[in-house]
Amino acid sequence: KQLIPHIPYLEQIYFAGGEPLIMEEHYRLLKELVTRKMFNVRLQYNTNFSRLNLKDSNVLDYWKLFKNVGVGASLDAMGPRAEYIRKGTVWSQVEQNRVEMLKICPAVDFYISPTLSIMNAKHLPEFHRNWVERGFIRPQDLNVNILQDPPHYRIDIATKEYKEELSTRYLNHIMWLREQGDHLGRATQGFESAITFMNATDNSHLIPKFWEKTRQLDDIRNENILEVIPELAALK
């Protein structure tokens, strides 16, 4: 009701969370725009990309009508790692969502926006490359967000040896990105920033805190992080 008087003047809407794709208000607003044939309004999203529908509404049916839609998907990893890091994720559904999106509205500007933490630090280049090679994203369609808090999940808690291994992995990935043509520089700069951030501070004294908190969550969820992310055994 508060928005109704302002709708004729809308130029862009940014939907964030919670999770916008399972919010009724989101679909109400899209329906209002469709009723008014306001397809020039730019739609921008931050979503976990776990679900594309709510009740009888599927967001793809709306996105295909609009001229400018941008979707940033908060995906940190693929497969079991994704399901561990963001509890509740069903990875097969995430991939199916991307397949359906490419079929129904391929023109949508889609990119992944992972949060880089110690848990996905070694895996992220592999995930990025996998989705590029499968045609799910272009090389430049990745925007790295470096986790700052809680500090015991930051990548700068890594040991010197682990940081050297990560730096080498990131530099190799940057070379691959440049060969692929990262025209925006967005993905390349993200990995360059990660190297700088990681090596600027030694927070390895927080490794025991990381394992303490991880064990607590694993006990609650009946999980074992090393069964899913075995490379973290190097921090033991």
LUMPA-707232 format. One record per residue (C-alpha): residue number from 1; y, x, z. Coordinates in nm, 3 decimals, always signed. Last residue first. Layout:
! residues N
seq: NUM, v: Y, u: X, w: Z
...
//
This chain:
! residues 236
seq: 236, v: -2.931, u: +4.460, w: +1.218
seq: 235, v: -2.667, u: +4.466, w: +0.945
seq: 234, v: -2.912, u: +4.574, w: +0.675
seq: 233, v: -3.118, u: +4.264, w: +0.763
seq: 232, v: -2.837, u: +4.076, w: +0.591
seq: 231, v: -3.010, u: +4.137, w: +0.256
seq: 230, v: -3.274, u: +3.877, w: +0.353
seq: 229, v: -3.043, u: +3.577, w: +0.296
seq: 228, v: -3.284, u: +3.280, w: +0.305
seq: 227, v: -3.570, u: +3.407, w: +0.522
seq: 226, v: -3.321, u: +3.629, w: +0.703
seq: 225, v: -3.117, u: +3.325, w: +0.807
seq: 224, v: -3.406, u: +3.171, w: +0.997
seq: 223, v: -3.398, u: +2.794, w: +1.040
seq: 222, v: -3.489, u: +2.536, w: +1.305
seq: 221, v: -3.143, u: +2.377, w: +1.274
seq: 220, v: -3.044, u: +2.417, w: +1.639
seq: 219, v: -3.222, u: +2.752, w: +1.675
seq: 218, v: -3.068, u: +2.877, w: +1.350
seq: 217, v: -2.723, u: +2.775, w: +1.472
seq: 216, v: -2.758, u: +2.972, w: +1.798
seq: 215, v: -2.914, u: +3.267, w: +1.617
seq: 214, v: -2.620, u: +3.281, w: +1.377
seq: 213, v: -2.367, u: +3.275, w: +1.660
seq: 212, v: -2.533, u: +3.570, w: +1.837
seq: 211, v: -2.593, u: +3.756, w: +1.510
seq: 210, v: -2.227, u: +3.736, w: +1.410
seq: 209, v: -2.115, u: +3.831, w: +1.762
seq: 208, v: -2.338, u: +4.141, w: +1.745
seq: 207, v: -2.176, u: +4.232, w: +1.408
seq: 206, v: -1.823, u: +4.202, w: +1.552
seq: 205, v: -1.798, u: +4.577, w: +1.629
seq: 204, v: -1.825, u: +4.623, w: +1.250
seq: 203, v: -1.462, u: +4.515, w: +1.223
seq: 202, v: -1.344, u: +4.820, w: +1.034
seq: 201, v: -1.032, u: +4.724, w: +0.841
seq: 200, v: -0.884, u: +4.799, w: +0.498
seq: 199, v: -1.221, u: +4.845, w: +0.326
seq: 198, v: -1.313, u: +4.477, w: +0.307
seq: 197, v: -0.967, u: +4.362, w: +0.207
seq: 196, v: -0.935, u: +4.614, w: -0.077
seq: 195, v: -1.282, u: +4.543, w: -0.214
seq: 194, v: -1.227, u: +4.167, w: -0.186
seq: 193, v: -0.892, u: +4.195, w: -0.364
seq: 192, v: -1.063, u: +4.362, w: -0.661
seq: 191, v: -1.325, u: +4.086, w: -0.661
seq: 190, v: -1.057, u: +3.816, w: -0.675
seq: 189, v: -0.850, u: +4.008, w: -0.927
seq: 188, v: -1.140, u: +4.007, w: -1.172
seq: 187, v: -1.202, u: +3.634, w: -1.123
seq: 186, v: -0.841, u: +3.537, w: -1.188
seq: 185, v: -0.772, u: +3.791, w: -1.460
seq: 184, v: -0.673, u: +3.502, w: -1.684
seq: 183, v: -0.841, u: +3.648, w: -1.991
seq: 182, v: -1.165, u: +3.742, w: -1.817
seq: 181, v: -1.311, u: +3.858, w: -2.147
seq: 180, v: -1.687, u: +3.916, w: -2.116
seq: 179, v: -1.643, u: +4.294, w: -2.121
seq: 178, v: -1.380, u: +4.264, w: -1.849
seq: 177, v: -1.617, u: +4.055, w: -1.641
seq: 176, v: -1.899, u: +4.309, w: -1.679
seq: 175, v: -1.670, u: +4.586, w: -1.557
seq: 174, v: -1.564, u: +4.368, w: -1.263
seq: 173, v: -1.930, u: +4.306, w: -1.181
seq: 172, v: -1.998, u: +4.679, w: -1.172
seq: 171, v: -1.698, u: +4.727, w: -0.943
seq: 170, v: -1.820, u: +4.443, w: -0.720
seq: 169, v: -2.169, u: +4.590, w: -0.682
seq: 168, v: -2.032, u: +4.936, w: -0.610
seq: 167, v: -1.796, u: +4.795, w: -0.348
seq: 166, v: -2.079, u: +4.593, w: -0.192
seq: 165, v: -2.302, u: +4.901, w: -0.156
seq: 164, v: -2.016, u: +5.104, w: -0.010
seq: 163, v: -1.939, u: +4.820, w: +0.230
seq: 162, v: -2.304, u: +4.809, w: +0.340
seq: 161, v: -2.300, u: +5.182, w: +0.413
seq: 160, v: -1.976, u: +5.161, w: +0.612
seq: 159, v: -2.112, u: +4.868, w: +0.813
seq: 158, v: -2.002, u: +4.517, w: +0.732
seq: 157, v: -1.764, u: +4.333, w: +0.968
seq: 156, v: -1.503, u: +4.353, w: +0.690
seq: 155, v: -1.678, u: +4.073, w: +0.501
seq: 154, v: -1.557, u: +3.817, w: +0.753
seq: 153, v: -1.804, u: +3.595, w: +0.939
seq: 152, v: -1.729, u: +3.743, w: +1.285
seq: 151, v: -1.357, u: +3.683, w: +1.223
seq: 150, v: -1.389, u: +3.302, w: +1.228
seq: 149, v: -1.163, u: +3.305, w: +1.031
seq: 148, v: -1.032, u: +3.505, w: +0.739
seq: 147, v: -1.266, u: +3.410, w: +0.456
seq: 146, v: -1.165, u: +3.553, w: +0.119
seq: 145, v: -1.114, u: +3.277, w: -0.137
seq: 144, v: -1.241, u: +3.387, w: -0.479
seq: 143, v: -1.133, u: +3.179, w: -0.780
seq: 142, v: -1.397, u: +3.161, w: -1.052
seq: 141, v: -1.355, u: +3.019, w: -1.401
seq: 140, v: -1.256, u: +3.345, w: -1.571
seq: 139, v: -1.609, u: +3.417, w: -1.696
seq: 138, v: -1.643, u: +3.066, w: -1.843
seq: 137, v: -1.842, u: +2.805, w: -1.651
seq: 136, v: -2.173, u: +2.614, w: -1.678
seq: 135, v: -2.275, u: +2.796, w: -1.996
seq: 134, v: -2.600, u: +2.928, w: -1.850
seq: 133, v: -2.478, u: +3.287, w: -1.878
seq: 132, v: -2.157, u: +3.203, w: -1.693
seq: 131, v: -2.344, u: +3.019, w: -1.417
seq: 130, v: -2.582, u: +3.311, w: -1.361
seq: 129, v: -2.301, u: +3.568, w: -1.370
seq: 128, v: -2.112, u: +3.396, w: -1.091
seq: 127, v: -2.422, u: +3.350, w: -0.876
seq: 126, v: -2.520, u: +3.715, w: -0.919
seq: 125, v: -2.165, u: +3.830, w: -0.839
seq: 124, v: -2.169, u: +3.612, w: -0.523
seq: 123, v: -2.497, u: +3.739, w: -0.376
seq: 122, v: -2.385, u: +4.050, w: -0.188
seq: 121, v: -2.094, u: +3.884, w: -0.010
seq: 120, v: -2.265, u: +3.548, w: +0.042
seq: 119, v: -2.322, u: +3.564, w: +0.418
seq: 118, v: -2.052, u: +3.822, w: +0.495
seq: 117, v: -1.797, u: +3.571, w: +0.372
seq: 116, v: -1.634, u: +3.489, w: +0.038
seq: 115, v: -1.532, u: +3.124, w: +0.016
seq: 114, v: -1.620, u: +3.015, w: -0.336
seq: 113, v: -1.383, u: +2.834, w: -0.574
seq: 112, v: -1.578, u: +2.735, w: -0.882
seq: 111, v: -1.394, u: +2.626, w: -1.194
seq: 110, v: -1.376, u: +2.313, w: -1.408
seq: 109, v: -1.095, u: +2.222, w: -1.647
seq: 108, v: -1.222, u: +1.885, w: -1.774
seq: 107, v: -1.278, u: +1.890, w: -2.152
seq: 106, v: -1.657, u: +1.855, w: -2.118
seq: 105, v: -1.628, u: +1.495, w: -1.991
seq: 104, v: -1.960, u: +1.312, w: -2.033
seq: 103, v: -2.208, u: +1.582, w: -2.127
seq: 102, v: -2.051, u: +1.873, w: -1.939
seq: 101, v: -2.013, u: +1.652, w: -1.632
seq: 100, v: -2.377, u: +1.549, w: -1.646
seq: 99, v: -2.491, u: +1.913, w: -1.650
seq: 98, v: -2.252, u: +1.998, w: -1.365
seq: 97, v: -2.380, u: +1.710, w: -1.154
seq: 96, v: -2.738, u: +1.819, w: -1.225
seq: 95, v: -2.653, u: +2.164, w: -1.089
seq: 94, v: -2.511, u: +2.016, w: -0.769
seq: 93, v: -2.809, u: +1.780, w: -0.737
seq: 92, v: -3.058, u: +2.068, w: -0.761
seq: 91, v: -2.855, u: +2.249, w: -0.495
seq: 90, v: -2.880, u: +1.980, w: -0.229
seq: 89, v: -2.600, u: +2.072, w: +0.013
seq: 88, v: -2.632, u: +1.931, w: +0.365
seq: 87, v: -2.558, u: +2.258, w: +0.539
seq: 86, v: -2.306, u: +2.469, w: +0.352
seq: 85, v: -2.433, u: +2.826, w: +0.403
seq: 84, v: -2.802, u: +2.729, w: +0.412
seq: 83, v: -2.805, u: +2.497, w: +0.110
seq: 82, v: -2.601, u: +2.744, w: -0.094
seq: 81, v: -2.840, u: +3.026, w: +0.000
seq: 80, v: -3.138, u: +2.808, w: -0.091
seq: 79, v: -3.014, u: +2.779, w: -0.451
seq: 78, v: -2.671, u: +2.906, w: -0.548
seq: 77, v: -2.378, u: +3.052, w: -0.359
seq: 76, v: -2.032, u: +2.967, w: -0.228
seq: 75, v: -1.953, u: +2.647, w: -0.417
seq: 74, v: -1.621, u: +2.481, w: -0.335
seq: 73, v: -1.568, u: +2.319, w: -0.675
seq: 72, v: -1.215, u: +2.328, w: -0.820
seq: 71, v: -1.170, u: +2.044, w: -1.067
seq: 70, v: -0.875, u: +2.011, w: -1.304
seq: 69, v: -0.814, u: +1.694, w: -1.507
seq: 68, v: -0.556, u: +1.656, w: -1.785
seq: 67, v: -0.584, u: +1.389, w: -2.055
seq: 66, v: -0.749, u: +1.120, w: -1.846
seq: 65, v: -1.017, u: +0.878, w: -1.970
seq: 64, v: -1.316, u: +1.114, w: -1.933
seq: 63, v: -1.224, u: +1.164, w: -1.569
seq: 62, v: -1.270, u: +0.796, w: -1.488
seq: 61, v: -1.630, u: +0.750, w: -1.600
seq: 60, v: -1.703, u: +1.093, w: -1.454
seq: 59, v: -1.594, u: +0.967, w: -1.111
seq: 58, v: -1.884, u: +0.726, w: -1.088
seq: 57, v: -1.810, u: +0.400, w: -0.909
seq: 56, v: -2.075, u: +0.143, w: -0.813
seq: 55, v: -2.119, u: +0.268, w: -0.455
seq: 54, v: -1.954, u: +0.610, w: -0.449
seq: 53, v: -2.035, u: +0.858, w: -0.723
seq: 52, v: -1.999, u: +1.222, w: -0.816
seq: 51, v: -2.177, u: +1.377, w: -0.519
seq: 50, v: -2.222, u: +1.736, w: -0.400
seq: 49, v: -1.921, u: +1.876, w: -0.586
seq: 48, v: -1.775, u: +2.031, w: -0.266
seq: 47, v: -1.440, u: +1.911, w: -0.394
seq: 46, v: -1.083, u: +2.034, w: -0.443
seq: 45, v: -0.936, u: +1.824, w: -0.718
seq: 44, v: -0.637, u: +1.801, w: -0.953
seq: 43, v: -0.555, u: +1.495, w: -1.165
seq: 42, v: -0.261, u: +1.507, w: -1.407
seq: 41, v: -0.111, u: +1.167, w: -1.487
seq: 40, v: -0.107, u: +1.118, w: -1.864
seq: 39, v: -0.374, u: +0.847, w: -1.848
seq: 38, v: -0.140, u: +0.594, w: -1.691
seq: 37, v: -0.304, u: +0.290, w: -1.854
seq: 36, v: -0.168, u: +0.066, w: -1.572
seq: 35, v: -0.518, u: -0.063, w: -1.497
seq: 34, v: -0.649, u: +0.292, w: -1.532
seq: 33, v: -0.399, u: +0.424, w: -1.279
seq: 32, v: -0.489, u: +0.148, w: -1.034
seq: 31, v: -0.859, u: +0.222, w: -1.077
seq: 30, v: -0.793, u: +0.588, w: -1.003
seq: 29, v: -0.605, u: +0.495, w: -0.684
seq: 28, v: -0.883, u: +0.269, w: -0.563
seq: 27, v: -1.135, u: +0.540, w: -0.643
seq: 26, v: -0.960, u: +0.792, w: -0.418
seq: 25, v: -0.907, u: +0.538, w: -0.141
seq: 24, v: -1.284, u: +0.477, w: -0.129
seq: 23, v: -1.350, u: +0.837, w: -0.032
seq: 22, v: -1.680, u: +0.993, w: -0.145
seq: 21, v: -1.530, u: +1.206, w: -0.423
seq: 20, v: -1.239, u: +1.310, w: -0.201
seq: 19, v: -1.443, u: +1.514, w: +0.051
seq: 18, v: -1.254, u: +1.578, w: +0.371
seq: 17, v: -1.068, u: +1.660, w: +0.171
seq: 16, v: -0.856, u: +1.728, w: -0.133
seq: 15, v: -0.713, u: +1.521, w: -0.418
seq: 14, v: -0.399, u: +1.655, w: -0.584
seq: 13, v: -0.213, u: +1.394, w: -0.788
seq: 12, v: +0.027, u: +1.472, w: -1.072
seq: 11, v: +0.306, u: +1.296, w: -1.261
seq: 10, v: +0.347, u: +0.979, w: -1.057
seq: 9, v: +0.666, u: +0.777, w: -1.109
seq: 8, v: +0.507, u: +0.440, w: -1.183
seq: 7, v: +0.278, u: +0.490, w: -0.878
seq: 6, v: +0.562, u: +0.510, w: -0.625
seq: 5, v: +0.582, u: +0.143, w: -0.521
seq: 4, v: +0.199, u: +0.130, w: -0.482
seq: 3, v: +0.167, u: +0.442, w: -0.267
seq: 2, v: +0.235, u: +0.288, w: +0.074
seq: 1, v: +0.000, u: +0.000, w: +0.000
//
